[in-house]
Amino acid sequence: MRDVLVTKSDLILETRMPQILVEVYTHASWDEISAARWERGDHTLEQFPQPFPMVEIRRYIRDSFDQLKREQAALLGRRQNHT
């Protein structure tokens, strides 16, 4: 997840990294740190201070995708069908 945000950031519509993506990146990094601890034998369970923003990230992805598809259709000179 973190790698996708870093390598595909050119597909982000906004000029600055949206807060929701910062939160997702932070969660992914936390998970990587936890996995590294487990590999070293530290099996303590530490929960991230906040729950993963599943609803918010799904909404952001859906809205961004829809906007990109509208822009793509406009650039291709097509009307987009709403289904």
Summary of the structure (lengths in Angstrom):
residues: 83
radius of gyration: 17.3
end to end distance: 29.0
largest distance: 57.6
contacts: 155
relative contact order: 0.12
helix: 63%
strand: 0%
